[in-house]
């Protein structure tokens, strides 16, 4: 399956990414079919993308990753919403605490049943420790 994804390049602490079409099981820094653009977040989030080629590869069955789809949506491409995973963020307003679920109470075993088990242990013959001296 083909994926449109990022391939990291650049120095340590100065990331830059290539936007490439590659097999989904290929290594991130491995071979790719075509480079579609680049993204440099260190330079003010500069992105250059060949949109015609992206549309071509999507028509051939390539699926953009969530990160690439978000970037392409910001660049103005239509139809990227179906590739973006929904992000549900439920945050409690300040001052309110989250309601915690009450732990499920485990039904305690009747004491009458527990007593014979203890009695059986006491009835077992005790073995005396043998000393080698």
Secondary structure, 3 states (H helix, E strand, C coil): CEEEEEEEEEECCEEEEEEEEEECCCCCCCCCCEEEEEEEHHHCCEEEECHHHHHHHHHCCCEECHHHHHHHHHCCCCCCHHHCCCCCCCCCCCCCCCCCCCCCCCCCCCHHHHHHHHHHHHHCCCCCCCCCC
